[in-house]
Amino acid sequence: MKKISLFYYSHHGNTRFLANHIADALGTVPKELSLKEEIPVKEFVRFLRETSLEEKKQRLILEDSPRIDESWDLIIVGSPVWAHTAAPEILGLLLNYLPRKIPIAVFYSHGGKPEGFLKEIRAMVPDNPVISHCGFQSPLMSTDVAGKRVREWIQECVAGYLYEK
Ligand SMILES: Cc1cc2nc3c(=O)[nH]c(=O)nc-3n(C[C@H](O)[C@H](O)[C@H](O)COP(=O)(O)O)c2cc1C
């Protein structure tokens, strides 16, 4: 039995929709993350620009700290794209709780301009291989199409990886 966990954050439900499909397909329970001290949406860009990496780590402490150790086979991470990077809850997960070397699979929901998102993720966790990634534009606008696409992604890229491992 492979050890996998699915962590995500969703502000308006798009990423939650994807997370629920993925969890169903893999028979796992998705965990929605929240910060001990929320960063209001309107302050996010200023927070990104004006806070040092060390200060970010200190601010981005999660409720119910996820316990992940080196024995995990895969962590699946889902985020909306915010200012071309991940939402603060996911930044917190990556910067504070993800042990090095554990492979990750990344899915994200965006409004049409996701450029730079994956580069940011990779820069944050350079020692964690990204085994696969998939972006979805406004999935709640076309749930049938997005639901089918996310299931295909999981079957072809993620379940395949776990099976081969
Ligand atoms: C603060 C903020 C910043 C955003 N920045 C981007 C962006 O840079 N590129 C983009 O394509 N969409 C951006 N969006 C749109 C969201 O990524 C998009 O609506 C996503 O589907 C929301 O997912 P959710 O419903 O799970 O919260 C932004 C939304 C918010 C609230």
Ligand as a Chemical Component Dictionary entry (heavy atoms), coordinates in Angstrom:
data_LIG
# 
_chem_comp.id                   LIG 
_chem_comp.type                 NON-POLYMER 
_chem_comp.pdbx_formal_charge   0 
_chem_comp.three_letter_code    LIG 
# 
loop_
_chem_comp_atom.comp_id 
_chem_comp_atom.atom_id 
_chem_comp_atom.alt_atom_id 
_chem_comp_atom.type_symbol 
_chem_comp_atom.charge 
_chem_comp_atom.model_Cartn_x 
_chem_comp_atom.model_Cartn_y 
_chem_comp_atom.model_Cartn_z 
_chem_comp_atom.pdbx_ordinal 
LIG C1  C1  C 0 -5.545  37.108 -4.915  1  
LIG C2  C2  C 0 -5.794  36.384 -6.223  2  
LIG C3  C3  C 0 -4.814  36.354 -7.192  3  
LIG C4  C4  C 0 -5.009  35.675 -8.396  4  
LIG N1  N1  N 0 -3.997  35.644 -9.313  5  
LIG C5  C5  C 0 -4.154  34.924 -10.464 6  
LIG C6  C6  C 0 -3.082  34.829 -11.410 7  
LIG O1  O1  O 0 -1.978  35.350 -11.240 8  
LIG N2  N2  N 0 -3.290  34.112 -12.548 9  
LIG C7  C7  C 0 -4.501  33.501 -12.803 10 
LIG O2  O2  O 0 -4.635  32.862 -13.852 11 
LIG N3  N3  N 0 -5.523  33.563 -11.916 12 
LIG C8  C8  C 0 -5.385  34.252 -10.753 13 
LIG N4  N4  N 0 -6.408  34.311 -9.849  14 
LIG C9  C9  C 0 -7.670  33.568 -10.120 15 
LIG C10 C10 C 0 -7.697  32.202 -9.418  16 
LIG O3  O3  O 0 -6.504  31.488 -9.623  17 
LIG C11 C11 C 0 -8.850  31.364 -9.962  18 
LIG O4  O4  O 0 -10.056 32.063 -9.790  19 
LIG C12 C12 C 0 -8.931  30.000 -9.321  20 
LIG O5  O5  O 0 -9.761  29.160 -10.110 21 
LIG C13 C13 C 0 -9.521  30.081 -7.917  22 
LIG O6  O6  O 0 -9.494  28.800 -7.320  23 
LIG P1  P1  P 0 -10.365 28.481 -6.010  24 
LIG O7  O7  O 0 -11.826 28.572 -6.453  25 
LIG O8  O8  O 0 -9.999  27.093 -5.627  26 
LIG O9  O9  O 0 -10.044 29.507 -4.976  27 
LIG C14 C14 C 0 -6.243  35.002 -8.641  28 
LIG C15 C15 C 0 -7.249  35.031 -7.647  29 
LIG C16 C16 C 0 -7.039  35.707 -6.459  30 
LIG C17 C17 C 0 -8.120  35.716 -5.396  31 
# 
loop_
_chem_comp_bond.comp_id 
_chem_comp_bond.atom_id_1 
_chem_comp_bond.atom_id_2 
_chem_comp_bond.value_order 
_chem_comp_bond.pdbx_ordinal 
LIG C1  C2  SING 1  
LIG C2  C3  SING 2  
LIG C2  C16 DOUB 3  
LIG C3  C4  DOUB 4  
LIG C4  N1  SING 5  
LIG C4  C14 SING 6  
LIG N1  C5  DOUB 7  
LIG C5  C6  SING 8  
LIG C5  C8  SING 9  
LIG C6  O1  DOUB 10 
LIG C6  N2  SING 11 
LIG N2  C7  SING 12 
LIG C7  O2  DOUB 13 
LIG C7  N3  SING 14 
LIG N3  C8  DOUB 15 
LIG C8  N4  SING 16 
LIG N4  C9  SING 17 
LIG N4  C14 SING 18 
LIG C9  C10 SING 19 
LIG C10 O3  SING 20 
LIG C10 C11 SING 21 
LIG C11 O4  SING 22 
LIG C11 C12 SING 23 
LIG C12 O5  SING 24 
LIG C12 C13 SING 25 
LIG C13 O6  SING 26 
LIG O6  P1  SING 27 
LIG P1  O7  DOUB 28 
LIG P1  O8  SING 29 
LIG P1  O9  SING 30 
LIG C14 C15 DOUB 31 
LIG C15 C16 SING 32 
LIG C16 C17 SING 33 
# 
